[in-house]
Amino acid sequence: MTEFAVSKRAPILLVEDSDDDFEATIRAFRKSGNLHNEVVRCSSGAEALDYLFQRGDYGPSSDTYAPRPGLILLDLNMPGIDGRAVLKIIKGDRRLSEIPVIVMTTSDDERDVSECYSYGANSYVKKPVDLDGFFEAIKRLKEFWFEIAVLPKDISDSL
């Protein structure tokens, strides 16, 4: 692991409304080996924003501690506040904007891809339909963000 890759202590925030996709992601991380990071799930955009801004169930008066994530995996199509809106808010906030956000979705619509990158997504991954393809995609994502990518020092220091 490089000095500034995603910290082994920082949690991964997985924003995913589908129980099946959440379970598949967890299994894929386990299968890819040696993931030391806790994976925190938020099942809606609203819950993810509460987590990131430490409010509601994640606020100072709650029993749930919300550490800053080192990486956010964001589903695009969710009811209520969707992934696009969450992405815009994250990348528009100076305290959160440097956290890498990987959009993981079934959509390969060029408008979605362009829109997400224009909002500041660090990566856009189309979820493979088959389980083996999904496992391979998670393995590569893990290798890149946890072993290869170099992040700004101030992110690494705060994780």
C-alpha positions in Angstrom: 0.0 0.0 0.0 1.3 3.5 -0.8 1.7 6.0 2.0 -1.4 8.0 0.9 -3.8 5.3 -0.3 -7.1 4.9 1.5 -6.4 4.5 5.2 -6.8 1.0 6.6 -8.6 2.6 9.6 -11.1 4.7 7.7 -14.5 3.1 7.0 -16.0 2.6 3.6 -19.4 4.2 3.3 -21.6 2.0 1.1 -24.8 3.9 0.0 -27.0 1.2 -1.4 -30.7 0.6 -1.1 -30.7 -3.0 -2.4 -30.1 -5.6 0.2 -29.0 -8.0 -2.5 -26.4 -5.6 -4.0 -25.2 -4.7 -0.4 -24.7 -8.4 0.4 -22.9 -9.1 -2.9 -20.6 -6.1 -2.3 -19.7 -7.4 1.2 -19.1 -10.9 -0.2 -16.9 -9.5 -3.0 -14.8 -7.5 -0.6 -14.3 -10.6 1.6 -13.5 -12.7 -1.4 -10.9 -10.2 -2.6 -9.0 -10.6 0.7 -7.5 -8.6 3.5 -10.0 -5.7 3.7 -9.3 -4.1 7.1 -11.8 -1.4 6.8 -15.3 -1.5 8.3 -18.0 -1.2 5.7 -20.8 1.1 6.9 -24.1 0.9 5.0 -26.6 3.7 4.5 -29.6 2.5 2.7 -30.8 5.9 1.4 -29.4 9.2 0.3 -30.9 10.9 3.3 -29.3 8.5 5.7 -25.9 8.9 3.9 -26.1 12.7 4.3 -27.1 12.3 8.0 -24.0 10.1 8.4 -21.7 12.4 6.6 -22.9 15.5 8.4 -23.2 13.7 11.8 -26.9 14.6 12.3 -30.1 12.7 13.1 -29.3 9.1 14.1 -25.6 10.0 13.7 -25.6 13.3 15.6 -23.7 14.1 18.7 -26.5 13.1 21.0 -26.9 9.7 19.4 -25.1 6.4 20.4 -24.0 5.9 16.8 -20.5 7.2 16.1 -20.0 8.3 12.5 -16.3 8.4 11.6 -15.3 10.1 8.4 -15.2 7.6 5.6 -12.1 7.1 3.5 -14.1 6.1 0.5 -17.7 6.3 -0.6 -19.4 3.7 -2.8 -22.6 5.4 -4.1 -25.6 3.8 -5.8 -27.0 6.2 -8.3 -30.7 5.2 -8.5 -32.3 5.3 -5.1 -35.8 6.5 -4.0 -36.0 9.9 -2.3 -32.6 11.7 -2.4 -30.8 9.8 -5.2 -27.1 9.3 -5.7 -26.8 12.4 -8.0 -28.1 14.7 -5.3 -25.9 13.1 -2.7 -22.8 13.4 -5.0 -23.5 17.1 -5.6 -23.8 17.8 -1.9 -20.6 15.9 -1.0 -18.5 17.5 -3.7 -20.0 20.9 -2.9 -18.9 20.8 0.7 -15.3 21.7 1.4 -15.1 19.3 4.4 -16.2 16.3 2.3 -15.2 17.1 -1.2 -11.9 15.3 -1.1 -13.3 12.0 -0.1 -13.2 9.7 -3.2 -16.7 8.9 -4.4 -17.2 5.9 -6.7 -20.6 5.7 -8.3 -21.7 2.1 -8.7 -24.8 1.6 -10.7 -26.5 -0.5 -13.3 -26.8 2.4 -15.7 -24.4 2.9 -18.5 -26.4 5.8 -20.0 -23.9 8.4 -21.3 -25.9 11.2 -19.7 -25.6 9.6 -16.2 -21.8 9.1 -16.7 -21.3 12.7 -17.9 -23.5 14.1 -15.2 -21.7 12.2 -12.4 -18.3 13.3 -13.6 -19.4 16.9 -13.9 -20.6 16.7 -10.2 -17.1 15.5 -9.2 -17.3 11.7 -9.1 -13.9 10.1 -8.8 -15.0 7.0 -10.7 -18.0 5.6 -12.4 -18.5 1.8 -12.3 -21.2 -0.1 -14.1 -22.3 -3.0 -11.9 -21.8 -6.2 -13.8 -24.9 -8.3 -14.0 -23.2 -11.7 -13.2 -21.8 -12.4 -9.8 -18.3 -13.4 -11.0 -18.1 -10.1 -12.9 -19.3 -8.2 -9.9 -16.7 -9.9 -7.7 -13.9 -9.0 -10.2 -15.1 -5.4 -10.4 -14.9 -5.0 -6.6 -11.5 -6.7 -6.5 -10.1 -4.2 -9.0 -11.8 -1.3 -7.3 -10.2 -2.4 -4.0 -6.8 -2.9 -5.6 -6.9 0.6 -7.2 -8.2 2.6 -4.3 -6.4 0.8 -1.5 -3.1 -0.1 -3.1 -2.4 2.1 -6.1 -4.2 5.5 -5.8 -2.4 8.3 -4.1 -4.6 10.8 -2.2 -3.8 14.2 -0.9 -1.9 14.1 2.4 -4.6 16.0 4.3 -7.1 13.3 3.6 -4.7 10.6 4.8 -3.9 12.5 7.9 -7.5 13.0 8.9 -8.5 9.3 8.3 
